[in-house]
Amino acid sequence: MTQDTNVKQAYQAWSKIYDSNENATRDLDQLCLQQAGLPLDGSHVLELGAGSGKNTQFLAQHACHVTALDFSPEMLALAREKVTGANVTFIEQDITRPWPLMDASMDGIVSNLVLEHIADLKPVFKACKRVLKPGGWLYLSELHPYRQLKGGQARFEDNGKTTFVTAHLHNIMDYIKPALSLGFELVTINEVVEGQSRPTADHPPRLLTMKLRKSA
């Protein structure tokens, strides 16, 4: 049985098994962030879509302070159990709505497996630009559009039922164009394939990752 549902309801249900069910995209995303070489030491970092805290834990071990946003109270409850350090602030927040953060208050922003659920990306990039300090960095990790074209989509199985989480197909330029139009510089871009060095037609890249920098 399959079921389409809205994103917030889906993550409410997914939270019960998110950390325990098999999820190659989640696991590869976590590895990519840890190997991205982000300048975390002494920095104030904003995490968009903290979820269950799978990446918050790593960020908090290296950054001076992490502000972690997510719109799912159920996911945030998991994250708060997992990450208890004094240098983390969790905020329940829909990132498509105005963020309760000061201008130029963040050294860096990480966004992992979030933007596929948002139809119009430019307002999110505008918000990133507002809260980043001059020269601040933005790291994005998303399900690769090739995977989406082959039917890849955020989903989970529970008690024999597959739930598909509402997602929007964004090609690579859908991420790059709004960022460049706002004055971001593209620093790096990677198409990540797990288990082999090059993609094939049957095994396309799983993740698209990129680093951008706000103009100084």
Backbone hydrogen bonds, N-H to C=O, Kabsch-Sander energy under -0.5 kcal/mol:
donor,donor_aa,acceptor,acceptor_aa,energy
3,Q,162,T,-1.5
5,T,164,F,-1.1
10,A,6,N,-2.3
11,Y,7,V,-2.5
12,Q,8,K,-1.8
13,A,9,Q,-1.9
14,W,10,A,-2.8
15,S,11,Y,-1.9
16,K,13,A,-1.1
17,I,14,W,-1.9
18,Y,14,W,-1.4
20,S,17,I,-0.9
21,N,17,I,-2.5
27,D,23,N,-2.1
28,L,24,A,-2.4
29,D,25,T,-2.5
30,Q,26,R,-2.0
31,L,27,D,-1.9
32,C,28,L,-2.7
33,L,29,D,-2.1
34,Q,30,Q,-1.9
35,Q,31,L,-1.5
36,A,33,L,-1.3
40,L,38,L,-2.1
42,G,62,H,-0.7
43,S,40,L,-2.5
45,V,43,S,-0.6
45,V,65,H,-2.9
46,L,108,G,-2.4
47,E,45,V,-0.5
47,E,67,T,-3.0
48,L,46,L,-0.6
48,L,110,V,-3.0
49,G,47,E,-0.5
49,G,69,L,-1.2
50,A,69,L,-2.6
53,G,50,A,-2.1
57,Q,53,G,-1.8
59,L,55,N,-2.4
60,A,56,T,-2.8
61,Q,57,Q,-1.1
62,H,58,F,-0.6
62,H,59,L,-1.2
63,A,59,L,-3.1
64,C,40,L,-0.6
64,C,43,S,-1.6
65,H,43,S,-1.8
66,V,87,N,-2.7
67,T,45,V,-2.9
68,A,66,V,-0.6
68,A,89,T,-2.9
69,L,47,E,-3.0
69,L,67,T,-0.6
70,D,91,I,-1.7
76,L,72,S,-2.4
77,A,73,P,-1.8
78,L,74,E,-1.3
79,A,75,M,-2.2
80,R,76,L,-2.7
81,E,77,A,-1.4
82,K,78,L,-1.8
83,V,79,A,-2.9
84,T,82,K,-0.6
88,V,85,G,-1.1
89,T,66,V,-2.7
91,I,68,A,-2.6
93,Q,70,D,-1.8
93,Q,91,I,-0.7
95,I,93,Q,-0.6
97,R,94,D,-2.0
101,L,99,W,-1.8
104,A,130,R,-2.7
105,S,102,M,-0.9
105,S,131,V,-1.2
106,M,131,V,-2.6
107,D,44,H,-2.4
108,G,44,H,-1.5
109,I,137,W,-1.7
110,V,46,L,-2.6
111,S,139,Y,-2.2
112,N,48,L,-1.0
113,L,111,S,-0.5
113,L,141,S,-3.4
117,H,114,V,-1.9
118,I,115,L,-1.8
121,L,119,A,-0.7
124,V,121,L,-0.7
125,F,121,L,-1.9
126,K,122,K,-2.5
127,A,123,P,-2.0
128,C,124,V,-2.3
129,K,125,F,-2.4
130,R,126,K,-2.0
131,V,127,A,-2.0
132,L,128,C,-1.6
133,K,106,M,-2.8
135,G,214,K,-0.6
135,G,215,S,-0.6
136,G,133,K,-2.7
137,W,107,D,-1.7
138,L,212,L,-2.8
139,Y,109,I,-3.0
140,L,210,M,-2.8
141,S,111,S,-2.0
142,E,208,L,-2.5
144,H,206,R,-2.4
147,R,144,H,-0.7
148,Q,144,H,-1.8
149,L,145,P,-2.6
150,K,146,Y,-1.3
151,G,148,Q,-2.0
152,G,147,R,-3.5
156,F,163,T,-1.7
158,D,161,K,-2.4
161,K,158,D,-1.5
162,T,1,M,-2.6
163,T,156,F,-3.0
163,T,161,K,-0.5
164,F,3,Q,-2.1
164,F,162,T,-0.5
165,V,154,A,-2.9
165,V,163,T,-0.5
166,T,5,T,-1.0
168,H,116,E,-3.5
170,H,168,H,-0.7
174,D,171,N,-1.0
175,Y,171,N,-0.7
175,Y,172,I,-1.2
176,I,172,I,-1.7
177,K,173,M,-2.7
179,A,175,Y,-0.9
180,L,176,I,-2.8
181,S,177,K,-2.4
182,L,178,P,-0.8
182,L,179,A,-0.8
183,G,180,L,-1.6
184,F,179,A,-2.4
185,E,213,R,-2.8
187,V,185,E,-0.6
187,V,211,K,-2.7
188,T,211,K,-1.3
190,N,209,T,-3.1
192,V,190,N,-0.6
192,V,207,L,-2.6
193,V,191,E,-0.5
200,T,203,H,-1.4
206,R,192,V,-2.7
207,L,192,V,-1.6
208,L,142,E,-3.1
209,T,190,N,-2.6
210,M,140,L,-2.1
211,K,188,T,-2.1
212,L,138,L,-2.8
213,R,185,E,-2.4
214,K,136,G,-3.3
215,S,183,G,-0.7
